[in-house]
Amino acid sequence: FADVKVARDLAWFITPDKRGGILAVRLVRDFEVWAKKHGATQLGLGQSTGVQVEQTQKLYERLGYRVVGVNTIKDI
């Protein structure tokens, strides 16, 4: 729908014993470097696991991301 290249995450996970440190920031920063190298002009990160949703959103916002939507799910 646009002439821009967008990089999105499919999924990423940090094991509980590695949380709370700098690893998440490093993963996001490495993704940003990779995306720029491949010509992306916009990045999108999501949270669809239901694990530490608020903490993940706060991390993304601290790194300069803004909330633009919501994930939803329904069991049928």
Secondary structure by P-SEA (a helix, b strand, c coil): cccbbbbbbccccccccccccaaaaaaaaaaaaaaaaacccbbbbbbccccaaaaaaaaaaaacccccbbbbbbcc
